[in-house]
């Protein structure tokens, strides 16, 4: 992406939204004309084609805005599987192509926050970041013989969240109904505000650090003496990211072991601290030489309401039993269905039953073979999208809980592992 084309002013950024709104409006008019005389089957095909076209236009425009707007767009893209895989990858890639803070500014930030220059504080400080994303960049350093990582937030990034959320809201309001954009955007905004609060991230990092089983999980410890405001310093963990590790051609038994670690980390997060690691990016996991799973970046997490978790578990159990009345009751308990507006038998058979079958297989007691069933996560998202049109509301917790689960499923697919998710066990 050409950085010179990145819009810097509020007027320019709003202009992109206005142009996109006009283009989407024209596409809506064209769609209505095309479907006027079509039969039901053809209208359904044209609707899906139109939704993909509108989503592609909106998200390509959002990718031009960069910053928090791009971060929001990427999060939304995970909720909308109507986007082509190439476009979702483009959005994800763009989130990690932010231009780095120049060296002089990095130095000034460290002096301003920590009271001394890097060379006075550390034995070694790498001026070039080894990792960068849409909200900040990470530098390697050594202190008292220990390898540490210093995350530096981009100046002013937190102040753009509200304006960019409003900007994105105008554009996503043009998307087809069914995924509750107001609820989803409110949830994403709240997570972003937390993600820019490095003091909160430090607290949550230490919560996981002290609670996780050190025999199976390796988590970074926070170094408070080098953490202040928009700086967060933690241990730098050893290990390889997923694609790097897979490139070493590990044995199937090793892939299976790590998949089980990841599944157990999810279960521990819910049953232990009651907080899920809600950014299931493969880059946030490390495959450590000693066989432990390293877990990074606790900026994007979601505190889970126990009542919601119980409701979700009851829904999965209802899916396994297959009882229509139990499934409808579980949906009503979660607030997804209005008791006075239940789906008819045709809708149940066409949309809810396939989704129930998919969930029942994923959470089966004997486990699920993700290696033998490629595309499982994508299939689930698409089934759920068809179901969304019947929902009357959406619990806030479900936005990132659903995102987290599907992110884990994608990792299990890459590991080609059979995974048993013990989420439904001992949960009463």
C-alpha positions in Angstrom: 0.0 0.0 0.0 1.3 3.4 -0.9 1.9 5.3 2.3 1.7 8.7 0.5 -2.0 7.9 -0.2 -2.9 7.4 3.4 -5.4 10.2 4.4 -4.2 12.2 7.3 -7.0 14.7 8.0 -10.5 14.2 9.4 -12.0 15.9 6.3 -10.1 13.5 4.0 -11.0 10.5 6.0 -14.7 11.5 6.1 -14.5 12.1 2.4 -13.6 8.4 1.8 -16.7 7.4 3.9 -18.9 9.8 1.9 -17.7 8.4 -1.5 -18.1 4.9 -0.3 -21.7 5.6 0.9 -22.6 6.9 -2.5 -21.2 3.9 -4.3 -22.9 1.5 -2.0 -26.2 3.3 -2.5 -25.9 3.0 -6.2 -25.2 -0.8 -5.8 -28.3 -1.1 -3.6 -30.5 0.5 -6.4 -29.0 -1.8 -9.0 -29.6 -4.8 -6.8 -33.3 -4.0 -6.3 -33.7 -3.6 -10.0 -32.0 -7.0 -10.7 -34.2 -8.8 -8.1 -37.5 -7.3 -9.0 -38.6 -10.1 -11.4 -36.3 -12.9 -10.1 -37.7 -16.1 -8.5 -36.9 -17.0 -4.9 -33.8 -19.1 -5.8 -32.4 -16.5 -8.0 -33.1 -13.7 -5.5 -31.1 -15.7 -2.8 -28.2 -16.0 -5.2 -28.3 -12.4 -6.2 -28.6 -11.3 -2.5 -25.4 -13.3 -1.5 -23.6 -11.9 -4.6 -24.7 -8.3 -3.6 -23.6 -8.7 0.0 -20.2 -9.9 -1.0 -19.9 -7.0 -3.5 -20.9 -4.4 -0.9 -18.7 -5.8 1.8 -15.7 -5.9 -0.6 -16.3 -2.2 -1.5 -16.6 -1.1 2.2 -13.6 -3.0 3.5 -11.3 -1.9 0.7 -12.2 1.7 1.6 -11.6 1.0 5.3 -8.2 -0.5 4.5 -7.2 3.0 3.0 -7.9 4.7 6.3 -5.3 2.7 8.3 -4.9 3.3 12.0 -7.7 2.3 14.3 -10.2 2.3 11.4 -8.2 -0.5 9.8 -8.0 -2.3 13.1 -11.8 -2.1 13.4 -12.1 -3.2 9.8 -10.0 -6.3 10.4 -12.0 -7.2 13.5 -15.2 -6.8 11.5 -13.9 -8.9 8.7 -13.6 -11.9 11.1 -17.3 -11.5 11.8 -18.2 -11.4 8.1 -17.1 -14.6 6.2 -18.8 -13.1 3.1 -15.5 -11.4 2.4 -13.2 -13.3 0.1 -10.3 -14.9 1.8 -7.9 -12.7 -0.2 -9.5 -9.6 1.1 -9.5 -10.8 4.7 -5.8 -11.6 4.3 -5.2 -8.1 2.8 -6.9 -6.5 5.8 -4.9 -8.6 8.3 -1.6 -7.9 6.4 -2.3 -4.1 6.3 -2.7 -4.1 10.1 1.0 -5.1 10.4 2.3 -2.6 7.8 2.0 0.6 9.8 5.1 2.8 9.3 7.3 2.5 12.3 8.0 5.4 14.7 11.3 7.0 13.7 14.3 6.4 16.0 14.5 10.0 17.3 10.9 9.9 18.4 11.4 6.5 20.0 14.3 7.9 22.0 12.2 11.0 23.1 9.3 8.8 24.2 11.5 6.6 26.3 13.3 9.6 27.9 9.9 11.2 28.6 8.3 8.1 30.2 11.3 6.5 31.9 13.5 9.6 32.6 16.6 8.4 30.8 17.9 7.4 27.4 17.8 3.8 26.3 21.6 3.4 26.4 21.5 4.6 30.1 18.8 2.1 31.0 19.6 -1.0 29.1 22.6 -3.1 28.3 21.3 -3.3 24.7 18.4 -1.6 22.9 17.5 -2.5 19.3 16.4 0.8 17.7 14.6 -1.2 14.9 11.3 -2.8 16.1 11.1 -6.6 15.7 7.3 -6.5 15.6 4.8 -3.8 14.5 1.0 -3.7 14.3 -1.7 -1.1 13.9 -1.5 0.2 17.5 2.2 0.1 18.4 5.6 -1.5 17.8 7.9 -3.7 19.9 11.7 -3.4 20.5 14.1 -6.0 21.9 16.4 -5.1 24.7 18.6 -6.7 27.3 18.7 -5.8 31.0 20.8 -7.5 33.7 21.3 -10.4 31.3 17.6 -10.9 30.6 16.0 -10.5 27.1 13.0 -8.2 27.3 10.5 -6.7 24.9 9.4 -3.0 25.1 6.1 -2.2 23.4 5.7 1.4 22.4 2.2 2.7 21.5 2.0 5.0 18.5 1.5 8.6 19.7 -2.1 9.8 19.6 -3.5 6.4 18.5 -5.9 6.2 21.4 -7.5 9.6 20.6 -8.6 8.3 17.2 -10.7 5.4 18.4 -14.0 7.3 18.9 -13.8 9.3 15.7 -12.8 6.2 13.6 -15.5 4.1 15.2 -18.1 6.7 14.2 -16.6 6.8 10.7 -16.7 3.0 10.4 -20.3 2.9 11.8 -21.5 5.1 8.9 -20.0 2.7 6.4 -21.0 -0.6 8.0 -24.5 0.7 8.4 -24.7 0.0 4.7 -24.0 -3.7 5.2 -26.8 -6.2 5.1 -28.8 -6.7 8.3 -28.2 -9.6 10.5 -24.9 -9.1 12.3 -26.0 -6.2 14.5 -23.3 -3.6 13.6 -24.2 -1.3 16.5 -23.5 -4.1 19.1 -20.4 -5.4 17.3 -18.9 -2.0 16.8 -19.6 -1.0 20.5 -17.8 -4.2 21.6 -14.8 -3.6 19.3 -14.6 0.0 20.4 -14.5 -1.1 24.1 -11.8 -3.7 23.4 -9.7 -1.1 21.5 -9.9 1.4 24.4 -8.7 -1.4 26.7 -6.0 -2.4 24.3 -4.5 1.1 24.4 -4.5 1.0 28.2 -1.1 -0.5 28.9 -1.5 -0.4 32.7 -4.6 -2.6 32.3 -2.7 -4.9 29.9 0.1 -5.2 32.5 -2.4 -6.1 35.2 -4.1 -8.8 33.0 -0.8 -10.2 31.8 0.2 -10.8 35.4 -3.2 -12.3 36.2 -2.6 -14.9 33.5 1.1 -15.3 34.5 0.3 -16.2 38.1 -2.7 -18.4 37.3 -1.4 -20.5 34.3 0.2 -23.9 34.8 3.9 -23.3 34.3 4.4 -27.0 33.3 2.4 -26.4 30.1 2.3 -22.7 29.5 5.0 -20.0 29.3 3.8 -16.4 29.8 5.7 -13.2 30.0 6.3 -11.4 33.3 5.8 -7.7 33.3 8.8 -5.4 34.2 7.0 -2.5 35.9 10.2 -0.4 36.3 10.3 0.0 32.5 6.5 0.3 32.0 4.8 3.6 32.1 1.9 5.1 30.3 2.2 4.1 26.6 5.2 1.8 27.3 4.9 -1.8 28.4 8.0 -4.0 29.1 7.8 -7.7 29.5 10.0 -10.7 29.2 10.8 -11.8 25.7 9.9 -15.4 25.3 11.8 -18.0 23.3 10.1 -20.1 20.6 8.8 -20.0 17.1 5.5 -18.7 15.7 3.2 -21.2 14.1 4.3 -20.9 10.4 8.0 -20.9 11.4 7.5 -23.9 13.6 5.5 -25.8 10.9 8.3 -25.1 8.5 10.6 -27.3 10.7 8.4 -30.3 9.7 7.4 -31.3 13.3 6.1 -34.8 14.0 2.4 -35.3 14.2 2.7 -36.1 17.9 4.2 -32.6 18.5 1.4 -30.9 16.6 -1.2 -32.9 18.5 0.5 -31.9 21.8 0.5 -28.2 21.0 -3.1 -28.3 19.8 -4.1 -29.8 23.1 -2.2 -27.1 25.0 -4.1 -24.4 23.0 -7.4 -26.1 23.7 -6.6 -26.4 27.4 -5.5 -22.8 27.6 -8.9 -21.8 26.3 -10.6 -23.9 28.9 -8.3 -22.7 31.7 -9.0 -19.1 30.7 -12.7 -19.5 31.1 -12.8 -21.7 34.2 -9.9 -19.9 35.9 -9.6 -16.1 35.6 -12.8 -15.9 33.6 -11.0 -13.9 30.9 -10.4 -15.1 27.4 -7.4 -14.2 25.3 -9.6 -12.6 22.6 -7.0 -12.1 19.8 -6.5 -15.6 18.5 -3.9 -14.5 16.0 -1.3 -17.3 15.4 1.3 -14.7 16.0 0.3 -14.5 19.7 1.3 -18.1 20.3 4.9 -19.4 20.5 5.9 -23.0 20.2 8.7 -23.3 22.7 11.7 -25.6 22.5 10.8 -27.3 25.8 7.3 -28.2 24.5 5.4 -25.5 26.4 3.0 -23.1 24.7 4.0 -19.5 24.9 1.2 -17.0 25.0 1.7 -13.3 24.1 -0.1 -10.0 24.1 -2.9 -9.7 26.6 -4.1 -6.3 25.4 -7.2 -7.7 23.7 -9.0 -9.9 26.2 -12.7 -10.3 27.2 -13.9 -10.7 30.7 -16.6 -13.4 30.5 -19.9 -13.2 32.4 -20.4 -16.6 34.1 -24.1 -16.6 33.2 -23.3 -16.2 29.5 -20.8 -19.0 29.7 -23.4 -21.3 31.3 -25.9 -20.3 28.6 -23.4 -21.1 25.8 -22.6 -24.4 27.3 -26.3 -25.3 27.7 -26.8 -24.4 24.0 -23.9 -26.7 22.9 -25.4 -29.5 25.0 -28.8 -28.9 23.4 -27.1 -29.1 20.0 -25.7 -32.5 20.9 -29.0 -33.9 22.1 -30.7 -32.5 19.0 -34.0 -31.6 20.8 -35.8 -28.8 19.0 -37.4 -27.4 22.2 -34.1 -27.6 24.1 -32.3 -25.7 21.3 -34.9 -23.0 21.1 -35.0 -22.6 24.9 -31.2 -22.3 25.0 -31.3 -19.6 22.4 -34.0 -17.7 24.2 -32.0 -18.0 27.5 -29.0 -16.4 25.7 -31.2 -13.6 24.5 -30.7 -14.4 20.8 -34.3 -15.4 20.1 -37.5 -13.6 21.2 -40.0 -16.2 22.7 -42.8 -14.4 20.8 -41.0 -14.7 17.4 -39.6 -18.2 17.1 -38.3 -19.5 13.7 -40.8 -21.8 11.9 -40.0 -25.5 11.2 -38.7 -24.8 7.7 -36.2 -22.2 9.0 -35.2 -24.6 11.8 -34.5 -27.5 9.4 -32.8 -25.2 6.8 -30.6 -23.2 9.1 -30.6 -24.1 12.7 -30.3 -27.9 12.3 -27.1 -27.7 10.1 -25.5 -25.3 12.6 -26.5 -27.6 15.5 -24.9 -30.6 13.7 -21.7 -28.6 13.1 -21.4 -27.5 16.7 -22.3 -31.0 18.0 -19.4 -32.4 16.0 -16.9 -29.8 17.2 -17.7 -30.3 20.9 -18.2 -34.0 20.8 -16.7 -35.9 23.8 -14.5 -38.0 21.6 -13.0 -34.8 20.0 -13.0 -33.5 16.4 -10.4 -34.2 13.7 -9.6 -30.8 12.2 -6.9 -32.3 10.0 -9.4 -34.6 8.2 -11.9 -31.8 7.8 -10.2 -28.8 6.3 -12.4 -25.7 6.1 -14.3 -26.5 9.3 -14.0 -22.9 10.7 -15.1 -21.3 7.4 -18.0 -23.7 7.1 -19.1 -22.8 10.7 -18.9 -19.1 10.0 -21.0 -19.4 6.9 -23.6 -21.5 8.6 -23.8 -19.0 11.4 -24.2 -16.1 9.0 -27.4 -17.7 7.6 -28.7 -18.1 11.1 -28.0 -14.5 12.1 -31.0 -13.2 10.2 -33.3 -15.0 12.8 -31.7 -13.5 15.9 -33.5 -10.6 17.6 -30.4 -9.5 19.6 -26.8 -10.3 20.3 -25.1 -10.7 23.7 -22.0 -8.5 23.8 -19.9 -11.4 25.1 -20.7 -13.4 22.1 -18.8 -11.1 19.7 -15.3 -11.9 20.9 -16.1 -15.3 22.3 -17.3 -16.4 18.8 -14.3 -14.7 17.2 -11.9 -16.5 19.7 -13.4 -19.9 19.1 -13.2 -19.6 15.3 -9.6 -18.3 15.5 -8.6 -21.3 17.6 -10.4 -23.6 15.1 -8.3 -22.2 12.3 -5.1 -22.9 14.3 -6.2 -26.5 14.9 -6.8 -26.9 11.2 -3.2 -25.7 10.5 -1.9 -28.2 13.1 -4.1 -30.9 11.5 -4.9 -32.2 14.9 -7.8 -34.1 16.6 -8.9 -31.8 19.4 -11.2 -32.5 22.3 -12.6 -29.3 23.8 -13.3 -30.0 27.5 -15.4 -26.8 27.7 -18.6 -28.7 28.4 -17.2 -30.8 31.2 -17.5 -30.0 34.9 -19.1 -26.6 34.1 -22.2 -26.7 36.3 
